[in-house]
Amino acid sequence: MTAGWVVDTGPLSHFARAGWLGVLQMLAPGHVVVIPDTVEREIQGACGVYPWLSQILSHSWIEVAPIKSEAEIEAYSRYARRLVGDDGRNTGECGVLALAEIHGLVAVVDDYAGHKAGSANGVRARRTLGLLCDAVADGLLTLDTVSAVADSLLQTDYRLPFPPGGFAQWAIESGRISRG
């Protein structure tokens, strides 16, 4: 695997729907991300209902990695016992966490339970907002650009801890970025 990030369905879906998928590519180490085959299946299974998802799998900078080694399968099973309910949700997230754990990648997951499960197993789990705040702090994106991204994500019903137009205030007041 050539990437440093393994990304869950939620961030990919919302960035694609909002028209900002390229931001993830730009910020990703080496401009490449990995998705497990479990995320690929979630995306493929939802393309009929959510047509914007099909663009995700057409990008060459998104590499699909199957969960296949014994260690990956064992890690996946451990996460599945903890995170997958009767409805079958979170299988993609389990694949993300398994690959991140076994290959030392950063898991990009926004779900609280998944983030907590990964962290408990030594996975460096990051949330979308943390990546965007880092991009502002590192000078990769402007505060205005990330505010526009955040507002677009809110329009896709992405759950963020601020209202439209509130990213900058939230990021500054929470100490995520400095006033500048």
C-alpha positions in Angstrom: 0.0 0.0 0.0 1.3 3.4 -1.0 -1.0 5.6 1.0 -0.9 7.0 4.5 -4.6 7.3 5.0 -7.3 4.7 4.8 -10.7 6.4 4.5 -14.2 5.5 5.5 -17.3 5.7 3.4 -18.8 8.7 5.2 -16.1 11.3 4.5 -15.8 10.1 0.9 -19.5 10.2 0.3 -20.0 13.6 1.8 -17.0 15.2 0.1 -18.1 13.7 -3.2 -21.6 14.9 -2.9 -20.4 18.4 -1.9 -18.1 18.6 -4.8 -14.9 18.8 -2.7 -13.5 15.3 -3.2 -10.3 16.8 -4.6 -9.6 18.4 -1.2 -9.1 14.9 0.3 -6.7 14.0 -2.5 -4.7 17.3 -2.1 -4.4 16.7 1.7 -3.6 13.0 1.6 0.0 11.9 2.1 1.3 11.3 -1.4 -2.1 12.4 -2.7 -3.3 8.9 -2.5 -5.8 7.2 -0.2 -6.7 3.6 0.5 -10.2 2.2 0.9 -10.8 -1.4 2.0 -12.9 -3.6 -0.2 -15.6 -3.3 2.5 -15.9 0.4 1.8 -15.8 -0.3 -2.0 -18.8 -2.6 -1.5 -20.7 0.0 0.6 -20.2 2.5 -2.2 -21.1 0.2 -5.0 -24.2 -0.9 -3.1 -25.5 2.6 -2.7 -24.7 4.0 -6.1 -28.2 3.3 -7.4 -29.7 5.5 -4.6 -26.8 8.1 -4.4 -25.4 8.5 -7.9 -22.6 10.9 -6.8 -20.9 7.9 -5.2 -19.9 6.4 -8.5 -17.3 9.1 -9.0 -15.4 7.9 -6.0 -14.4 4.6 -7.5 -13.4 6.2 -10.8 -10.4 8.1 -9.3 -6.9 6.5 -9.7 -5.8 8.2 -6.5 -8.2 6.0 -4.5 -6.7 2.5 -4.1 -8.9 -0.4 -3.1 -7.2 -2.9 -0.8 -8.9 -6.2 0.0 -9.0 -7.5 3.6 -7.2 -10.8 2.9 -4.3 -11.6 5.2 -4.9 -13.5 8.4 -4.0 -10.5 10.5 -6.3 -8.2 8.5 -9.2 -10.7 8.8 -8.6 -11.1 12.5 -8.5 -7.4 13.1 -11.6 -6.9 11.0 -13.5 -9.6 12.9 -12.5 -8.0 16.2 -13.9 -4.6 15.1 -17.0 -6.2 13.6 -17.9 -7.8 16.9 -17.7 -4.4 18.5 -19.2 -2.1 15.8 -21.5 -4.0 13.4 -25.1 -4.3 14.5 -28.0 -6.3 13.3 -28.5 -3.9 10.5 -25.0 -4.7 9.1 -23.9 -1.1 9.3 -20.2 -0.2 9.9 -18.6 -3.0 7.9 -16.7 -0.4 5.9 -15.5 1.2 9.0 -14.3 -2.1 10.4 -12.3 -2.6 7.2 -10.8 0.9 7.6 -9.7 0.2 11.2 -8.3 -3.2 10.4 -6.1 -1.9 7.5 -5.0 1.1 9.5 -4.1 -1.1 12.5 -2.2 -3.8 10.5 -0.4 -1.5 8.1 0.2 1.5 10.4 -2.0 3.8 8.4 -4.1 6.7 9.6 -7.8 5.8 9.8 -10.0 8.7 8.6 -13.3 8.0 10.4 -15.8 10.4 11.8 -18.0 8.0 13.8 -17.5 8.3 17.5 -17.7 4.6 18.2 -15.3 3.7 15.4 -12.8 6.4 16.4 -12.9 5.2 20.0 -12.5 1.5 18.9 -9.6 2.3 16.7 -7.9 4.5 19.3 -8.3 1.7 21.9 -6.3 -0.6 19.6 -3.5 1.8 18.9 -4.9 3.1 15.6 -4.2 6.7 14.8 -7.7 7.7 14.0 -8.4 11.2 12.6 -11.7 13.0 12.0 -12.4 15.1 8.9 -12.5 18.4 10.9 -9.1 17.7 12.4 -7.7 17.2 8.9 -9.2 20.4 7.7 -8.0 22.3 10.7 -4.5 20.9 10.2 -4.7 22.1 6.5 -5.4 25.7 7.7 -2.7 25.6 10.4 -0.2 24.2 7.9 -1.0 26.8 5.2 -2.3 24.2 2.7 -5.8 25.7 2.7 -7.1 29.1 3.7 -9.7 29.6 6.5 -12.1 30.9 3.9 -11.7 27.8 1.7 -12.2 25.4 4.6 -15.2 27.4 5.7 -16.7 27.0 2.2 -15.9 23.2 2.4 -17.6 23.0 5.8 -20.7 24.8 4.6 -20.9 22.5 1.6 -20.6 19.5 3.9 -23.4 20.8 6.1 -25.6 21.0 3.0 -25.1 17.3 2.5 -26.4 16.7 6.1 -22.9 16.0 7.4 -23.0 16.3 11.2 -20.7 19.0 12.2 -20.5 20.9 15.6 -21.4 24.3 14.2 -24.1 25.9 12.0 -23.5 27.2 8.4 -20.9 30.0 8.5 -19.7 28.8 11.9 -16.5 26.9 11.1 -14.0 29.7 11.7 -15.5 30.7 15.0 -15.7 27.0 16.1 -12.1 26.3 15.0 -10.7 29.4 16.8 -12.7 29.1 20.0 -11.9 25.4 20.3 -8.2 26.1 19.8 -8.0 24.1 16.6 -6.5 27.0 14.7 -5.1 30.3 15.9 -6.5 33.7 15.1 -4.6 35.0 12.2 
